[in-house]
Amino acid sequence: MDWLHAIFQKIPEAALFLSLAAGYLIGQINFGKFQLGGVGGSLLAAVVVSQVGVQIDNGVKSVMFAVFIYAVGYDSGPQFFNSLNRKTLREIAMALFLAVTALVTVIVCAKLFGLNKGLAAGLAGGALTQSAIIGTAGDAIARLGLAPEETKALQADVAIAYAVTYVFGSLGAIIVCVNILPKFMGQGLREASIEAEQALASGAAGPQPGQISALPELVGRAYRVGAGALGRTVSEIEIAEADMVTIERIRRGDRTLDPQPDLRLEAGDIVLVVGRREVMLGAAAMLGDEVADTGDSALVMQTREGVFTRRGMNHATIATVRATVDRAMRHGVYLKAITRVGMPLPVLPDTQLEHGDVITFYGSPQDTKRAVDAAGYELPYSNKTDFIYMGTGIVIGLLIGLIVVRIGGIPITLGSGGGCLLAGLVFGWMRGKHPMYGVMPPAASQLLKDFGLAAFVAVVGLNSGLQAVVTVKQSGVTIFLLGVFVTLFPLLLTMIFGRYVLGYRNAAIFAGALSGSRSANPAFGGVLDKAESAVPTAAFAVTYALANVLLTLLGPLIVGLV
């Protein structure tokens, strides 16, 4: 393998990208229903590649983690600060309880089994599947003022313990949230979702995520005005159908007329009507015969995404917003979809809207533009990142990371990772409130998160892989068993706390909140699969935003307290 060593000595970056490519290939392998994922695969691949002998400059590691953790905070910022209110106290309490329980559990295990700071932090990162802990803990270790060799050894231990415990950390969360919790509650996730949907919609079931009806919910039809609509105004017809249909265009002879509210229909008019399919059936009986050829009265409809920030409407239900907003403002506009932190929400009357939700409007171009402006601001389609805003945020985060507070002689610091996370949260929140600056397209943010974390973990594996093999041989079984305990105990304790103290009664909502409290995306995916509904999403979004911050901060806390 001397030839490979020689290549990596000349171009060490080749080892980094080889680790990423091989790691993501390994991460796609299915072990039953479980996948290791790209990050875990990259770490394992980097450890293997490191046996050839290669070193990557630590500056690469620092840069990669800074951009990753800033992007995490940037995306979570609006939802994180929006979650801090009285109506989400239950979710806040659950996320805090799990984070504190996990911290205490790790510290107790470290004391009982003599784990050093690095192994304890890696145990938390892997067992709680919070990869960011690798960075925040490693940064905190670097600031302890230890000898370079000792610092490097402790940072290597972080990666080792993470790799040993990560697999069951992901699998264990799935077992608890998808299998144990429904049995504990005595209610299946699907049944619980139906119950919640019926409660939200006053007995009507909501749409399921990822499903498209053979009968579209929003349709357009053209009718030749008959006796039932003759002489009636546009507004009279629309109001008669509860504003669930709108007349968008009228053709009268050779002329195309704009449908003014007081315009009266005449015999032979061809009207283009858009609305919800179930209401359209009643409207058809009143309007007249349907026609296929609309001539120049055809109208192009549009979907437009807007970020909900309307003042005074935070936490209002869809029904409340509809009743509050002037009829002329909402005329011709339909809610097609709602997402919160990338997750779909059920479009039901009692669904609460929160600032930062992305609403997809359907209607004519002018109607959807009016609706987006009234709701908040249009989601930008620019593919150019505002690097002035991003660079400023990261610099401020790095400066915050320099602050050290001593409590009882123990140095406590957020480090560069925690500082960039905090800066990202604030800058992301400001971007949500003031959208005229700070653009970071979702694709760019996702690239920063994926590449930043995977590259960071790969550098850790490459620089510490040789030591990792020795440590795994010495204490791998012990670390693995401790990982099982740290994975399950906080989850089970939080489940009991949520049921008997916080008073969760619906298994689907409870499972969403619990998986979010552990920031366990695979577990949440399993919950959605079993629930066949978007009902668990709202609770998950709140606890997930909080957990991303709270669990990430466990890194420096564990380093300081162990």
N, C-alpha and C positions, 0 to 999 in steps of 0.2 A: 504493500500500500504506500510505498515511498513516493511513487509518482503522484498519487492523489494528495499526499501531504505537501509535495512541492507546488502543486497547482494552488492549493488553498493558502499557502504562504505568500504566493504572488498576488492572488486575487481572493482574499478572504470573503468578499461579498458573494462570491459564487457559492460558498458553503451556506450562507444565509438563505439565498434563494433556492438552493437545492433542498434545504430543510423545510422551507415553506411549501414547495411543490410536493415533496414526498409526504409532508405532514397532512396536507389537505387531502391527498389521495388516501392515506391511512384513515383520516377522519370520516371518509365517506363509506367505509366498510360497515356493514350492518352486523351487529351481534344480537340476533333476535330483532327486537324493536329498538335497540339502542345503538347509537353512533357516538364515537369518541369526540367527533367534532374537529374542526380545523386547528383550534388553539391547542387542545390536548395532543393531537396528532403531530403538530409542529414541534412541540416540546420533546416528544419521544423521538421523532426523527432527528432533531438537533443533538440529542444525547448520543445517538448512534453515530452520527457524522463526526461528533467531537472526538471519538476514539481514534480517529486518524491523526488528530493533533491540529487544532486551529483556534485562533483567538480573534475576537471582534472587538474593536475599540468600544469602550463603555459609553462614549459619547453618542454612539448610534442608539444604544439601549435607552439612554435618557431622552433623546429626541422622540423616539418612537412612542415611549410611554406618555410623554407630555401631550403629544397631539391626540393620542387615544383617549386619555382621561379627560381632556378638555372637550372633545367631541361628545363623550358620554354625558358630561354635565350640560353641555349646550343643548342637546336633544331633550334632556330630562328637566331642564330649568323651568319652563312654563308650567308643566304638570306638577313638579315638586312644590313650588311655592303656592300653586293653586290648591294643592292638597291640604295645606295647613289652615284648616278652618273648622268650625264647630261641627259641621255636617259630616266630616270625615274623621271625627275623633276616634271612632272604633277602629278604623283602618290604621290610623296613626299609632294607636295603642298596640295593635297587633305587630306592626313592623318594629316598633321600639322594643317590645317584649322579646321577640325572637332575636333581635340583635344583641340585647343585653344577656339573654340566656346563652346564646352562642359564645359570647365573649367569656362569660364565667365558666362555661363548660371547657373551653380550650385552655384557659389558665389553670383550672383544677387538674386537667389531664397532664399539662406540662409540669406542674409541681409534683404530681404523684409519680410520673414516669421519667422525671429528670430530663425533659426535652429542653434544648437550648432555644434561644429566641428565633432562630431561623426555622427549625423544625416546627415549632409551635405556630408561627405565622403561616408556613406552608400547609400545615394541617388545617388551619382555618380556611385558607384559600381553596384547597381542593375539596374538603368535606362540605363546604358551603357553596362550592362552585362559583366563587367570586374571584375571577382571575385577576382583577385589579389589585387584590391584596398583595400579589407577588411584587408589584411595583411600589405600592405605598410602604410595605414592610421593608423591601430592599433599600428604599431611599432612607427610611428611618434608621436602618442598621448602619448605613454609610455615614450617618451624622453622629454616631456614638463616640467617635474619636478613637476607635480601636486600631490595632496594627493592620496594615493592608492585607496580610495573609489571613488574619482572623476575620476581617470583614468579608473577604471573598469566600471563605469557608461557610460563614453564616448565610450569605446570600445564596450560595449553592444549596444549602440545606432547605431554604425556602422552596426552591424549584423542585427538589427531590420529594419533599413531603407532599407538595401539590400534585405531582405526577402520580404518586402512589395512591392518593386518596380521591382523586378527581372522578374516576369512573364510578365508584359506588356513590359518591356525592351526588351525581346526576341521577343515577338509577334509584337511589334511596328516596329522593324527593318525589319521583314518579310513583313509587310504591305507596308512599304515605298519602299524597294528594289524590291519586286516582283510585287506589284500592282500599286503603285503610280508612280514610275519612268518610266515604259513603257508608261503609259498614258501621262505623262509629256513630254516624248520624241516623242510621236506619232509613236512608233515603238515597235512591239512585240518582246519579248526576243528571240523566236525561229527564227523569220525572220531576226533579227539583227545578230544572230549567223551564219545563212546561208550566209548572206552578207559578214561577216568577213572571214568565211572559204573560200569563193570563191575568196576573195581578196588575202588571203594568198597563196592559191593553184593555182592562175591564172585561176580560173573558176572551179576547181575541188573541190568537197565537201570532207571534212575530216572525219575521223572515229568518231563515237560517244562513249562516255565513258560508260563502262558497257555492251557494245553490242559485240557479237561475230558473225561474218558472217558465214553463212552456207557454203560459199566458202572461205576457209582460204586464207589470203593474201600471206603467204609464204608457198611454197609447194616444195616437192622433187619428181622427176620423173626419170625413167630409160628408155633409148632409145637405139635401135640397129642402129648403124651408117649406113645411106643410102647414096645415090648419092649426096644429097645436102651438106653434111658435109665432104665427102670423100676428103682427102688430105689437109684439112684446119687445122690450128693450134688451140690450145685451146684459145689463146689470141684473135685470129681473130673472133672466134665464140662469145666470151664474149663481145668484143667491138662492134660487130654488133648488139647486143641486149642492148646497152647502159649500160653495166655492171650491168644490173638488173637481170642477171642469171649468175651462176658460175658452172663450171664443177668441181666437188669435187672428183670424183673417176672414173677410167677407168679400165675395165676388158678386157683383150686381151687374148683370149684362156684361159689357166689355170693361167695366171699371172694377178696380180693387180698392175696397174701403178699409180704413182703419177702424177697428171695433170700439168706437167711443161708447162709454157706459150708457148714454142716453139715446144711442142710435136704435131706431125701431126696424125690425126685420120685415121684409116684404116678400110676397109670394115669388118663388123662383130664385131667391138668393141662395147661394151656395156658401155655407159657413164651414170653416175649418176649426174643429174643436179638439182641444188637448186636455187630457185629464186622467184620473185614475180609472182603470178598466171597469171596476165593479160599479162605479157611479155612471160611467158612460152608457151602460145598458139602459138606465132610466132616462137619461138625456136623449137617447136615440128615439125612444118612443114618443117624446114630445116634439123633437125637432123636425122629423120627417124621414124620407127615404135616404139611405146611404148611397153615395155616388163614388165612383172610382177615379174619375178624371176631374182634377181640381184646376187644371189649366195654370194660369199664372198666380193662383192663390196659394200655391204650395209654399211652405215655410220651413226653413232650416232651424232645428232646435239644437240646443247646446247644453253640455254639462260644464259647470264651473265650480272650482273648489275655493272655499273661503275659510279663513280662520276666525272662529267665533270669539270676539272680544267686546261685544256690545255692553256699554256701561249700564249697570243696574240689573243685568239679566244673568249674572253668574249664578249657577245652580238652579236656574228656572227650568221648568219642564217644557217640552215641546208644546203641550197644550196651552201653557201659560203664555209662552212667547206668541203663539198664534192669536190668542185672545187679546194680547196687549198691542201688537203691531197693527197699524192702520191697514184697512182692507186694500186701499190703493197701493200701499207699499208691498204687500205680499201677493198682489194680483199676478197670476200667471206663473208663479214660482212653486216648485215642488221639491221636497226634501227626498233625495234619492239615496243618500248614505251618510253615515256619521262615523268618524274614526277618532279614537283617543290614544295618543302615543302609538299610532300605527295599528291599533287593534279596532275591529269593527264593533259598533254599538247597535243594539236593536232600535230601529226607527219606530218608536211607539209613543203614544200620547204622554205617558208619565215618565219617559226617559229624561233625565236631567242633563241639561247642557252645561258645560263648564268652559271657562275661558281657556283657549288653546285647542279646543276640539276643532277638527277639520270637517266641514259640512260640504257635501256635494249637492249643488243645486241643479235643477233641471228646468228648462224653459227656453224662451226666446233669448237671443243675445242681450237685448236691452233689459229684459226682466231679470235675468240672472246677474247682470252687472249691478243693477239696482239693489238686488238682494245681498250680494256680497259686500257692497259698500255699507249697507245698513247693519249687517251682521258683524262686520269687523274689517277685514282686509283680504284681498285676494291672495291665495297662495302663489308665491312667485314661481315662474317657470325658468328664471334665469339659471344658466349653468356656470355662472362665474361667481366664485367665492370672494367675499370681501376680506382680503388678507390684512387690510389695515385693522379691521375690527378683531379678527382672529389673532393676529400677532400681538396686539395690545392686550388682549385677554390672557394669552399664555404668559406674557412677560409679567403681568400683575400676579398671576397664579404662582409663578416661580418666586417672585418676591415674597408673597405670603408664606411660601414654604420655608423661607429662611427664619421665620419667627419661631422661637423656642420658649415655651413656658415650663417652669419647673414647679411641680406639685410634690411636696414632701421629698424634695431632692431628686425626683424622677423627671428627666427631661421629656416633655410632651411636645411634639411638633407635627403639623400636618405634612411636612415634607413637600417636595415639588409636586408629587402626585396628588396629595390632598389639596394643595393650594390651587393647582390647575383645575381640579374637580370643582372646587368652590367657585373659582372664577368662571368656569364654564356654566355653572348653574345660574349665576347672576347675569352673565352676558346673554345666555339663552333666554332668560326671563325678560331682560330688557329688549331683546330682539322681538319677542312676542308682543310686548307692549308698544314698541316703536318700530314698525316694520320697514321704515324708510332706509334703514342701514343694517349692516350685519348679515347680509345674505350668505347662507351656507346651504346649497341645494342638498336634499336628502341623500342623493347618490354620493356627493362629495363627503358628507358626514359619515355615511356608512363605510366608505373606503378608508377614511381616517381611523375609524374604530376597528375595522377588520384587519387592515394592514398594520396599523400601529401596534395592536395587541399581539398579533401573531409574530411580527418581527421582533418585538420586545422579548416575548417568551422564547423565540428561537435563539436570540443572542444569549439569553440566560442559559439555555441548554448547551449551546456551543462552548461557552466559557467555563461551565461547571460540570460538563458531562463526565469527565474522567473521575472526579470526586464523587459524582452521583452514584456511579456503579458500586464503589466501595461502601458507601453509606447504605444503599439498598440491601446489600448482602449482610450488613451488620444488624440493621434494625427495620428492614422492610416490612416484616410480618407485624411487628408491634405497631408501626405507624399505620398500616392498613386497618388493623382492628380498632385503633383509636379513631381513625377516620369514619368507620362505620358508626361508632358511638356518637361522634360529633355531628354526623349527618342526621341521625334518627332522633336523638334525645331532645334537642331544641325544637324540632318539628312537632314531635308528639306532645311535648309540654305546651307548646303554643296552641296546638289543636285543642287540648283540654281547656286552656285559658280562654280561647275564643268561644268555645261552646258554653262554658259555665259562668264565665265572668263577663265577656263581651256580649253574650246572648245571641250568637249566630244561630238561626233556625233553618235556613235554606242551604242545603249541601252544595249546590252549584256556586252560589255566591261565596260561601265559606271557602270552598276549594280554590276559587280564583284569588281570594284575599290571602290565603295561606301560601300558595305558590308564588304570589307576588312578594310576600314578606321574605322569601328566600331568594328572590330574583331568579327563580328557577324556570327559565323558558321552556326546557323540555317537558317539565311537569305541567306547565300551563298548556302546552300543546296537547298533552294527553288529556287534560281536563276538557278542553274544547272538543276533542275528538269524541269523548264519552258523552259530553253534554249535548253535542250536535246543536249548539246555540251560542250566541254571543253574550248571553246573560252574565257569565263569570267575568267578562272583560272589565266592567266598570270598577269593581272592587280590586281586580288585579292591577289596573293602571295606577291606582293610588298607592297601594303598598309597594308595587314594583319601583316607582319613582323614589320613594323613601328608602327602600332597601338598597338601591344602587348607591346611595350616599352613605347610609349607616354602616352597611357591611364593608364597604371600601375603607372606611375610617377605622375598622378593626385592626388593620395592618400596623399602623404606628402605635395604637393602644396596646396591642399584644407585645410588641417589641419593648415598649416602655415598662410594662407590668410584669413580664415573665422574668 
